[in-house]
Amino acid sequence: MSFLEQISKMLKPVQQAIKNSPLRDLFQFDSVLVSYMEPQTGAPKTCAADYIGDEMLLYLIFNPGDQRWKNLAKGLPVNILVNGVSKTGWAEDVTGYEEFLQVLLKNPARLAQIKRRYDIAEDSQITEVKSLKEFLNDNKLIRIKISR
């Protein structure tokens, strides 16, 4: 069992307690843990990020002020922990957004969560140019291609 899986197992009771408490609305958005080696120093780094995706592709959503996305944007091998399952993949910057839009449209529940989390009007279509540009101006996307 990997270190990330051990942490996830230890935190399960805390997660369950939060889900059953009045605090659940504060923690309703899922996140993924990403571990990688910092390119300049070789130091191991771990960060959490919001995400949307499927089995083979994830899009991490970072606040641009969070500088950790810059290392991932350069292209790095990563270990990720999603829903208690450890996977490996390759992180890279997102340059085209059509693929991201397709993932959003295939995941209506996650799309609704993103709208709530990032203050996008419920009746607006994120695929509308204005809504999408605002979302992308306020957030940085990193794509992870999962290899296993």
OpenMM code with the backbone's topology and positions (N, CA, C; nanometers):
from openmm import Vec3, app, unit

residues = "MET SER PHE LEU GLU GLN ILE SER LYS MET LEU LYS PRO VAL GLN GLN ALA ILE LYS ASN SER PRO LEU ARG ASP LEU PHE GLN PHE ASP SER VAL LEU VAL SER TYR MET GLU PRO GLN THR GLY ALA PRO LYS THR CYS ALA ALA ASP TYR ILE GLY ASP GLU MET LEU LEU TYR LEU ILE PHE ASN PRO GLY ASP GLN ARG TRP LYS ASN LEU ALA LYS GLY LEU PRO VAL ASN ILE LEU VAL ASN GLY VAL SER LYS THR GLY TRP ALA GLU ASP VAL THR GLY TYR GLU GLU PHE LEU GLN VAL LEU LEU LYS ASN PRO ALA ARG LEU ALA GLN ILE LYS ARG ARG TYR ASP ILE ALA GLU ASP SER GLN ILE THR GLU VAL LYS SER LEU LYS GLU PHE LEU ASN ASP ASN LYS LEU ILE ARG ILE LYS ILE SER ARG".split()
positions = [
    Vec3(0.0853, -0.1175, 0.0000),
    Vec3(0.0000, 0.0000, 0.0000),
    Vec3(0.0898, 0.1238, 0.0000),
    Vec3(0.0620, 0.2151, -0.0935),
    Vec3(0.1446, 0.3348, -0.1043),
    Vec3(0.1183, 0.4295, 0.0123),
    Vec3(0.2085, 0.5250, 0.0290),
    Vec3(0.1951, 0.6247, 0.1345),
    Vec3(0.0642, 0.7022, 0.1211),
    Vec3(0.0305, 0.7418, -0.0019),
    Vec3(-0.0937, 0.8160, -0.0242),
    Vec3(-0.2160, 0.7314, 0.0092),
    Vec3(-0.2118, 0.6031, -0.0242),
    Vec3(-0.3236, 0.5146, 0.0094),
    Vec3(-0.3370, 0.4986, 0.1602),
    Vec3(-0.2240, 0.4934, 0.2322),
    Vec3(-0.2286, 0.4845, 0.3784),
    Vec3(-0.2916, 0.6091, 0.4395),
    Vec3(-0.2540, 0.7254, 0.3868),
    Vec3(-0.3125, 0.8511, 0.4359),
    Vec3(-0.4626, 0.8524, 0.4099),
    Vec3(-0.5013, 0.8113, 0.2907),
    Vec3(-0.6430, 0.8087, 0.2552),
    Vec3(-0.7210, 0.7168, 0.3487),
    Vec3(-0.6641, 0.6009, 0.3793),
    Vec3(-0.7302, 0.5060, 0.4688),
    Vec3(-0.7444, 0.5644, 0.6087),
    Vec3(-0.6407, 0.6352, 0.6559),
    Vec3(-0.6468, 0.6953, 0.7893),
    Vec3(-0.7493, 0.8085, 0.7960),
    Vec3(-0.7679, 0.8788, 0.6863),
    Vec3(-0.8585, 0.9934, 0.6852),
    Vec3(-1.0043, 0.9561, 0.6584),
    Vec3(-1.0327, 0.8313, 0.6225),
    Vec3(-1.1703, 0.7898, 0.5926),
    Vec3(-1.2677, 0.8235, 0.7063),
    Vec3(-1.2354, 0.7923, 0.8333),
    Vec3(-1.3299, 0.8260, 0.9409),
    Vec3(-1.3556, 0.9765, 0.9527),
    Vec3(-1.2517, 1.0571, 0.9298),
    Vec3(-1.2683, 1.2026, 0.9361),
    Vec3(-1.3580, 1.2489, 0.8207),
    Vec3(-1.3335, 1.1962, 0.7020),
    Vec3(-1.4163, 1.2323, 0.5870),
    Vec3(-1.5624, 1.1956, 0.6117),
    Vec3(-1.5847, 1.0778, 0.6664),
    Vec3(-1.7215, 1.0330, 0.6935),
    Vec3(-1.7883, 1.1221, 0.7974),
    Vec3(-1.7134, 1.1600, 0.9011),
    Vec3(-1.7682, 1.2479, 1.0047),
    Vec3(-1.8065, 1.3836, 0.9455),
    Vec3(-1.7232, 1.4362, 0.8573),
    Vec3(-1.7533, 1.5655, 0.7939),
    Vec3(-1.8758, 1.5528, 0.7041),
    Vec3(-1.8849, 1.4431, 0.6296),
    Vec3(-1.9999, 1.4242, 0.5406),
    Vec3(-2.1314, 1.4169, 0.6179),
    Vec3(-2.1251, 1.3698, 0.7422),
    Vec3(-2.2450, 1.3572, 0.8247),
    Vec3(-2.2687, 1.4778, 0.9145),
    Vec3(-2.1891, 1.5823, 0.8996),
    Vec3(-2.2003, 1.6995, 0.9860),
    Vec3(-2.2534, 1.8197, 0.9081),
    Vec3(-2.2854, 1.9272, 0.9790),
    Vec3(-2.3282, 2.0499, 0.9100),
    Vec3(-2.2176, 2.1107, 0.8224),
    Vec3(-2.0925, 2.0675, 0.8400),
    Vec3(-1.9815, 2.1192, 0.7592),
    Vec3(-1.9757, 2.0595, 0.6186),
    Vec3(-2.0619, 1.9629, 0.5900),
    Vec3(-2.0527, 1.8912, 0.4622),
    Vec3(-2.0587, 1.9834, 0.3410),
    Vec3(-2.1324, 2.0944, 0.3509),
    Vec3(-2.1414, 2.1857, 0.2365),
    Vec3(-2.0078, 2.2518, 0.2051),
    Vec3(-1.9216, 2.2650, 0.3048),
    Vec3(-1.7905, 2.3248, 0.2819),
    Vec3(-1.6960, 2.2294, 0.2103),
    Vec3(-1.7243, 2.1001, 0.2196),
    Vec3(-1.6332, 1.9989, 0.1653),
    Vec3(-1.7004, 1.9120, 0.0597),
    Vec3(-1.7945, 1.9676, -0.0148),
    Vec3(-1.8675, 1.8852, -0.1094),
    Vec3(-1.7933, 1.8624, -0.2403),
    Vec3(-1.6862, 1.9335, -0.2653),
    Vec3(-1.6130, 1.9193, -0.3904),
    Vec3(-1.4994, 1.8203, -0.3708),
    Vec3(-1.4884, 1.7231, -0.4591),
    Vec3(-1.3823, 1.6229, -0.4494),
    Vec3(-1.2493, 1.6832, -0.4906),
    Vec3(-1.1439, 1.6278, -0.4336),
    Vec3(-1.0112, 1.6710, -0.4751),
    Vec3(-0.9250, 1.5478, -0.4980),
    Vec3(-0.8138, 1.5693, -0.5605),
    Vec3(-0.7179, 1.4646, -0.5910),
    Vec3(-0.5849, 1.5065, -0.5294),
    Vec3(-0.5088, 1.4093, -0.4798),
    Vec3(-0.3741, 1.4368, -0.4307),
    Vec3(-0.2758, 1.4027, -0.5419),
    Vec3(-0.1849, 1.4943, -0.5676),
    Vec3(-0.0866, 1.4773, -0.6739),
    Vec3(0.0527, 1.4819, -0.6118),
    Vec3(0.1328, 1.3793, -0.6373),
    Vec3(0.2715, 1.3760, -0.5892),
    Vec3(0.3653, 1.3745, -0.7095),
    Vec3(0.4736, 1.4511, -0.6970),
    Vec3(0.5705, 1.4609, -0.8058),
    Vec3(0.7048, 1.5028, -0.7480),
    Vec3(0.8087, 1.4917, -0.8296),
    Vec3(0.9417, 1.5370, -0.7905),
    Vec3(0.9634, 1.6764, -0.8476),
    Vec3(0.9993, 1.7700, -0.7612),
    Vec3(1.0235, 1.9083, -0.8033),
    Vec3(1.1428, 1.9088, -0.8983),
    Vec3(1.1265, 1.9596, -1.0211),
    Vec3(1.2325, 1.9473, -1.1221),
    Vec3(1.3660, 2.0116, -1.0838),
    Vec3(1.3649, 2.1263, -1.0204),
    Vec3(1.4894, 2.1963, -0.9908),
    Vec3(1.5681, 2.1296, -0.8772),
    Vec3(1.4976, 2.0814, -0.7750),
    Vec3(1.5667, 2.0287, -0.6574),
    Vec3(1.5568, 1.8776, -0.6423),
    Vec3(1.4607, 1.8161, -0.7090),
    Vec3(1.4388, 1.6728, -0.6921),
    Vec3(1.3630, 1.6390, -0.5642),
    Vec3(1.3171, 1.7408, -0.4933),
    Vec3(1.2431, 1.7193, -0.3688),
    Vec3(1.1021, 1.6691, -0.4002),
    Vec3(1.0538, 1.5729, -0.3217),
    Vec3(0.9166, 1.5259, -0.3437),
    Vec3(0.8161, 1.6331, -0.3003),
    Vec3(0.7126, 1.6517, -0.3801),
    Vec3(0.6077, 1.7495, -0.3521),
    Vec3(0.4720, 1.6810, -0.3638),
    Vec3(0.3780, 1.7247, -0.2819),
    Vec3(0.2415, 1.6754, -0.2883),
    Vec3(0.1477, 1.7936, -0.2758),
    Vec3(0.0446, 1.7955, -0.3580),
    Vec3(-0.0552, 1.9020, -0.3490),
    Vec3(-0.1927, 1.8425, -0.3780),
    Vec3(-0.2932, 1.9131, -0.3333),
    Vec3(-0.4314, 1.8749, -0.3614),
    Vec3(-0.4883, 1.9732, -0.4623),
    Vec3(-0.5792, 1.9248, -0.5447),
    Vec3(-0.6432, 2.0118, -0.6437),
    Vec3(-0.7837, 1.9609, -0.6709),
    Vec3(-0.8722, 2.0508, -0.7077),
    Vec3(-1.0027, 2.0117, -0.7573),
    Vec3(-0.9807, 1.9476, -0.8936),
    Vec3(-1.0750, 1.8635, -0.9346),
    Vec3(-1.0567, 1.7979, -1.0645),
    Vec3(-1.1899, 1.7604, -1.1267),
    Vec3(-1.1822, 1.7319, -1.2543),
    Vec3(-1.2909, 1.6707, -1.3290),
    Vec3(-1.2244, 1.5787, -1.4305),
    Vec3(-1.2870, 1.4663, -1.4594),
    Vec3(-1.2275, 1.3757, -1.5559),
    Vec3(-1.2941, 1.2412, -1.5585),
    Vec3(-1.2226, 1.1438, -1.6126),
    Vec3(-1.2707, 1.0072, -1.6195),
    Vec3(-1.1561, 0.9129, -1.5860),
    Vec3(-1.1643, 0.7877, -1.6306),
    Vec3(-1.0627, 0.6896, -1.5915),
    Vec3(-0.9232, 0.7186, -1.6459),
    Vec3(-0.9149, 0.7749, -1.7654),
    Vec3(-0.7849, 0.7900, -1.8297),
    Vec3(-0.7366, 0.9345, -1.8414),
    Vec3(-0.8190, 1.0309, -1.8010),
    Vec3(-0.7841, 1.1708, -1.8190),
    Vec3(-0.8454, 1.2537, -1.7064),
    Vec3(-0.7618, 1.3340, -1.6426),
    Vec3(-0.8094, 1.4253, -1.5383),
    Vec3(-0.7680, 1.5667, -1.5733),
    Vec3(-0.8519, 1.6613, -1.5374),
    Vec3(-0.8159, 1.8019, -1.5456),
    Vec3(-0.8124, 1.8558, -1.4042),
    Vec3(-0.6950, 1.9004, -1.3616),
    Vec3(-0.6806, 1.9613, -1.2304),
    Vec3(-0.7126, 2.1092, -1.2428),
    Vec3(-0.7801, 2.1626, -1.1428),
    Vec3(-0.8205, 2.3028, -1.1440),
    Vec3(-0.7458, 2.3732, -1.0308),
    Vec3(-0.6569, 2.4639, -1.0685),
    Vec3(-0.5763, 2.5382, -0.9718),
    Vec3(-0.6121, 2.6856, -0.9750),
    Vec3(-0.6002, 2.7509, -0.8616),
    Vec3(-0.6041, 2.8959, -0.8558),
    Vec3(-0.4711, 2.9436, -0.9132),
    Vec3(-0.4706, 3.0418, -1.0036),
    Vec3(-0.3435, 3.0877, -1.0624),
    Vec3(-0.2430, 3.1377, -0.9584),
    Vec3(-0.2909, 3.1819, -0.8433),
    Vec3(-0.2004, 3.2274, -0.7376),
    Vec3(-0.1256, 3.1132, -0.6706),
    Vec3(-0.1738, 2.9912, -0.6873),
    Vec3(-0.1080, 2.8720, -0.6335),
    Vec3(0.0008, 2.8329, -0.7322),
    Vec3(0.1252, 2.8563, -0.6982),
    Vec3(0.2368, 2.8408, -0.7916),
    Vec3(0.2711, 2.6952, -0.8251),
    Vec3(0.2130, 2.5982, -0.7552),
    Vec3(0.2500, 2.4585, -0.7797),
    Vec3(0.2144, 2.4112, -0.9193),
    Vec3(0.1150, 2.4716, -0.9823),
    Vec3(0.0767, 2.4279, -1.1159),
    Vec3(0.1883, 2.4509, -1.2175),
    Vec3(0.2781, 2.5469, -1.1899),
    Vec3(0.3833, 2.5781, -1.2874),
    Vec3(0.4772, 2.4601, -1.3111),
    Vec3(0.5119, 2.3868, -1.2063),
    Vec3(0.5955, 2.2678, -1.2247),
    Vec3(0.5231, 2.1624, -1.3064),
    Vec3(0.3953, 2.1419, -1.2744),
    Vec3(0.3183, 2.0399, -1.3451),
    Vec3(0.2980, 2.0761, -1.4920),
    Vec3(0.2879, 2.2049, -1.5215),
    Vec3(0.2648, 2.2500, -1.6595),
    Vec3(0.3827, 2.2177, -1.7507),
    Vec3(0.5008, 2.1987, -1.6943),
    Vec3(0.6207, 2.1712, -1.7745),
    Vec3(0.6223, 2.0285, -1.8279),
    Vec3(0.5371, 1.9439, -1.7714),
    Vec3(0.5342, 1.8039, -1.8105),
    Vec3(0.6149, 1.7202, -1.7143),
    Vec3(0.5468, 1.6484, -1.6272),
    Vec3(0.6127, 1.5669, -1.5249),
    Vec3(0.5376, 1.4370, -1.5026),
    Vec3(0.6106, 1.3300, -1.4686),
    Vec3(0.5401, 1.2101, -1.4229),
    Vec3(0.4847, 1.2369, -1.2831),
    Vec3(0.3644, 1.1870, -1.2569),
    Vec3(0.2993, 1.2104, -1.1279),
    Vec3(0.2372, 1.0823, -1.0756),
    Vec3(0.2209, 1.0790, -0.9449),
    Vec3(0.1386, 0.9783, -0.8789),
    Vec3(0.0175, 1.0532, -0.8264),
    Vec3(-0.0997, 0.9957, -0.8468),
    Vec3(-0.2202, 1.0625, -0.8007),
    Vec3(-0.3023, 0.9676, -0.7152),
    Vec3(-0.3784, 1.0259, -0.6263),
    Vec3(-0.4692, 0.9491, -0.5419),
    Vec3(-0.6084, 1.0048, -0.5645),
    Vec3(-0.6941, 0.9233, -0.6263),
    Vec3(-0.8316, 0.9618, -0.6570),
    Vec3(-0.9249, 0.8627, -0.5893),
    Vec3(-1.0093, 0.9128, -0.5015),
    Vec3(-1.1053, 0.8272, -0.4300),
    Vec3(-1.0379, 0.7068, -0.3634),
    Vec3(-0.9210, 0.7294, -0.3074),
    Vec3(-0.8495, 0.6242, -0.2363),
    Vec3(-0.7714, 0.5288, -0.3247),
    Vec3(-0.7703, 0.5503, -0.4546),
    Vec3(-0.6995, 0.4635, -0.5492),
    Vec3(-0.5787, 0.5379, -0.6038),
    Vec3(-0.4618, 0.4743, -0.5945),
    Vec3(-0.3386, 0.5341, -0.6431),
    Vec3(-0.3184, 0.4999, -0.7904),
    Vec3(-0.2824, 0.6009, -0.8699),
    Vec3(-0.2576, 0.5825, -1.0131),
    Vec3(-0.1344, 0.6629, -1.0511),
    Vec3(-0.0783, 0.6320, -1.1671),
    Vec3(0.0332, 0.7104, -1.2188),
    Vec3(-0.0095, 0.7753, -1.3499),
    Vec3(0.0598, 0.8827, -1.3849),
    Vec3(0.0256, 0.9510, -1.5084),
    Vec3(0.1272, 1.0569, -1.5437),
    Vec3(0.0929, 1.1365, -1.6428),
    Vec3(0.1783, 1.2431, -1.6924),
    Vec3(0.0995, 1.3731, -1.6881),
    Vec3(0.1543, 1.4733, -1.6174),
    Vec3(0.0904, 1.6042, -1.6063),
    Vec3(0.1472, 1.6966, -1.7118),
    Vec3(0.0600, 1.7805, -1.7684),
    Vec3(0.1040, 1.8772, -1.8689),
    Vec3(0.0054, 1.9932, -1.8749),
    Vec3(0.0508, 2.1023, -1.9324),
    Vec3(-0.0319, 2.2208, -1.9484),
    Vec3(-0.1416, 2.1935, -2.0506),
    Vec3(-0.2555, 2.2566, -2.0303),
    Vec3(-0.3651, 2.2460, -2.1260),
    Vec3(-0.3539, 2.3635, -2.2229),
    Vec3(-0.3463, 2.3320, -2.3508),
    Vec3(-0.3359, 2.4390, -2.4499),
    Vec3(-0.4648, 2.4542, -2.5298),
    Vec3(-0.5378, 2.3456, -2.5520),
    Vec3(-0.6663, 2.3517, -2.6225),
    Vec3(-0.7767, 2.3134, -2.5264),
    Vec3(-0.8873, 2.3818, -2.5328),
    Vec3(-0.9915, 2.3609, -2.4335),
    Vec3(-1.1100, 2.2796, -2.4847),
    Vec3(-1.1088, 2.2376, -2.6112),
    Vec3(-1.2204, 2.1600, -2.6655),
    Vec3(-1.2354, 2.0273, -2.5914),
    Vec3(-1.1230, 1.9628, -2.5644),
    Vec3(-1.1244, 1.8352, -2.4927),
    Vec3(-1.1823, 1.8534, -2.3524),
    Vec3(-1.1430, 1.9619, -2.2856),
    Vec3(-1.1943, 1.9927, -2.1523),
    Vec3(-1.3458, 2.0138, -2.1571),
    Vec3(-1.3938, 2.0835, -2.2586),
    Vec3(-1.5375, 2.1056, -2.2730),
    Vec3(-1.6120, 1.9736, -2.2893),
    Vec3(-1.5568, 1.8816, -2.3652),
    Vec3(-1.6221, 1.7522, -2.3846),
    Vec3(-1.6329, 1.6765, -2.2527),
    Vec3(-1.5276, 1.6825, -2.1713),
    Vec3(-1.5305, 1.6164, -2.0401),
    Vec3(-1.6364, 1.6812, -1.9513),
    Vec3(-1.6455, 1.8141, -1.9533),
    Vec3(-1.7476, 1.8840, -1.8754),
    Vec3(-1.8874, 1.8402, -1.9161),
    Vec3(-1.9116, 1.8327, -2.0455),
    Vec3(-2.0446, 1.7984, -2.0940),
    Vec3(-2.0821, 1.6533, -2.0630),
    Vec3(-1.9826, 1.5643, -2.0507),
    Vec3(-2.0090, 1.4244, -2.0180),
    Vec3(-2.0334, 1.4029, -1.8687),
    Vec3(-2.0031, 1.5032, -1.7866),
    Vec3(-2.0138, 1.4908, -1.6412),
    Vec3(-2.1053, 1.5989, -1.5839),
    Vec3(-2.2374, 1.5866, -1.6048),
    Vec3(-2.3276, 1.6933, -1.5593),
    Vec3(-2.3243, 1.7160, -1.4083),
    Vec3(-2.3050, 1.6122, -1.3300),
    Vec3(-2.2993, 1.6308, -1.1844),
    Vec3(-2.1766, 1.7114, -1.1449),
    Vec3(-2.0619, 1.6799, -1.2034),
    Vec3(-1.9387, 1.7546, -1.1740),
    Vec3(-1.9487, 1.8966, -1.2291),
    Vec3(-2.0136, 1.9127, -1.3435),
    Vec3(-2.0330, 2.0456, -1.3997),
    Vec3(-2.1141, 2.1319, -1.3030),
    Vec3(-2.2190, 2.0737, -1.2445),
    Vec3(-2.2999, 2.1480, -1.1467),
    Vec3(-2.2159, 2.1853, -1.0248),
    Vec3(-2.1296, 2.0940, -0.9793),
    Vec3(-2.0414, 2.1243, -0.8663),
    Vec3(-1.9453, 2.2376, -0.9008),
    Vec3(-1.8897, 2.2335, -1.0208),
    Vec3(-1.7965, 2.3388, -1.0631),
    Vec3(-1.8676, 2.4729, -1.0680),
    Vec3(-1.9892, 2.4739, -1.1189),
    Vec3(-2.0648, 2.5991, -1.1237),
    Vec3(-2.0854, 2.6559, -0.9837),
    Vec3(-2.1211, 2.5684, -0.8892),
    Vec3(-2.1401, 2.6153, -0.7501),
    Vec3(-2.0089, 2.6608, -0.6898),
    Vec3(-1.9065, 2.5806, -0.7063),
    Vec3(-1.7769, 2.6086, -0.6431),
    Vec3(-1.7138, 2.7375, -0.6955),
    Vec3(-1.7282, 2.7612, -0.8243),
    Vec3(-1.6598, 2.8746, -0.8867),
    Vec3(-1.7549, 2.9892, -0.9225),
    Vec3(-1.8703, 2.9918, -0.8559),
    Vec3(-1.9665, 3.1022, -0.8690),
    Vec3(-2.0055, 3.1316, -1.0136),
    Vec3(-2.0353, 3.0272, -1.0874),
    Vec3(-2.0880, 3.0425, -1.2233),
    Vec3(-2.2389, 3.0263, -1.2122),
    Vec3(-2.3136, 3.1179, -1.2677),
    Vec3(-2.4592, 3.1142, -1.2565),
    Vec3(-2.5124, 2.9787, -1.3042),
    Vec3(-2.6050, 2.9208, -1.2265),
    Vec3(-2.6608, 2.7895, -1.2588),
    Vec3(-2.7249, 2.7857, -1.3975),
    Vec3(-2.7890, 2.8969, -1.4374),
    Vec3(-2.8585, 2.8967, -1.5657),
    Vec3(-2.7663, 2.9274, -1.6838),
    Vec3(-2.6418, 2.9658, -1.6563),
    Vec3(-2.5501, 2.9939, -1.7663),
    Vec3(-2.4882, 2.8636, -1.8156),
    Vec3(-2.4531, 2.8637, -1.9409),
    Vec3(-2.3848, 2.7495, -1.9995),
    Vec3(-2.2347, 2.7764, -1.9926),
    Vec3(-2.1593, 2.6866, -1.9266),
    Vec3(-2.0153, 2.7076, -1.9174),
    Vec3(-1.9526, 2.7015, -2.0552),
    Vec3(-2.0228, 2.6386, -2.1490),
    Vec3(-1.9693, 2.6307, -2.2843),
    Vec3(-1.9864, 2.7613, -2.3599),
    Vec3(-2.0654, 2.8534, -2.3038),
    Vec3(-2.0738, 2.9852, -2.3656),
    Vec3(-1.9377, 3.0521, -2.3507),
    Vec3(-1.8958, 3.1211, -2.4540),
    Vec3(-1.7621, 3.1794, -2.4577),
    Vec3(-1.7361, 3.2679, -2.3358),
    Vec3(-1.8301, 3.3520, -2.2994),
    Vec3(-1.8091, 3.4442, -2.1882),
    Vec3(-1.7867, 3.3694, -2.0570),
    Vec3(-1.8747, 3.2728, -2.0259),
    Vec3(-1.8611, 3.1972, -1.9009),
    Vec3(-1.7313, 3.1188, -1.8971),
    Vec3(-1.6972, 3.0558, -2.0090),
    Vec3(-1.5746, 2.9766, -2.0135),
    Vec3(-1.4517, 3.0653, -1.9990),
    Vec3(-1.4492, 3.1788, -2.0674),
    Vec3(-1.3339, 3.2676, -2.0559),
    Vec3(-1.3156, 3.3167, -1.9128),
    Vec3(-1.4250, 3.3506, -1.8460),
    Vec3(-1.4146, 3.3950, -1.7068),
    Vec3(-1.3593, 3.2829, -1.6197),
    Vec3(-1.4099, 3.1621, -1.6396),
    Vec3(-1.3618, 3.0477, -1.5618),
    Vec3(-1.2131, 3.0248, -1.5870),
    Vec3(-1.1711, 3.0290, -1.7127),
    Vec3(-1.0316, 3.0030, -1.7468),
    Vec3(-0.9396, 3.1172, -1.7053),
    Vec3(-0.9902, 3.2400, -1.7017),
    Vec3(-0.9098, 3.3522, -1.6525),
    Vec3(-0.8862, 3.3421, -1.5024),
    Vec3(-0.9824, 3.2843, -1.4320),
    Vec3(-0.9739, 3.2753, -1.2864),
    Vec3(-0.9095, 3.1465, -1.2385),
    Vec3(-0.8842, 3.0512, -1.3280),
    Vec3(-0.8317, 2.9206, -1.2885),
    Vec3(-0.7307, 2.8721, -1.3910),
    Vec3(-0.6438, 2.7832, -1.3468),
    Vec3(-0.5425, 2.7233, -1.4340),
    Vec3(-0.5707, 2.5745, -1.4431),
    Vec3(-0.5719, 2.5204, -1.5640),
    Vec3(-0.5983, 2.3789, -1.5865),
    Vec3(-0.4705, 2.3035, -1.6187),
    Vec3(-0.4558, 2.1876, -1.5552),
    Vec3(-0.3461, 2.0961, -1.5851),
    Vec3(-0.4105, 1.9617, -1.6218),
    Vec3(-0.3676, 1.9042, -1.7337),
    Vec3(-0.4196, 1.7746, -1.7775),
    Vec3(-0.3286, 1.6633, -1.7268),
    Vec3(-0.3891, 1.5574, -1.6761),
    Vec3(-0.3116, 1.4389, -1.6397),
    Vec3(-0.3635, 1.3226, -1.7216),
    Vec3(-0.2728, 1.2654, -1.8003),
    Vec3(-0.3051, 1.1443, -1.8760),
    Vec3(-0.2637, 1.0273, -1.7883),
    Vec3(-0.3610, 0.9467, -1.7503),
    Vec3(-0.3362, 0.8360, -1.6581),
    Vec3(-0.2835, 0.7161, -1.7364),
    Vec3(-0.1732, 0.6594, -1.6879),
    Vec3(-0.1153, 0.5438, -1.7566),
    Vec3(-0.1554, 0.4120, -1.6923),
    Vec3(-0.1864, 0.4141, -1.5639),
    Vec3(-0.2393, 0.2936, -1.4961),
    Vec3(-0.3059, 0.3320, -1.3675),
] * unit.nanometer
topology = app.Topology()
chain = topology.addChain("A")
for resn in residues:
    res = topology.addResidue(resn, chain)
    for name in ("N", "CA", "C"):
        topology.addAtom(name, app.Element.getBySymbol(name[0]), res)
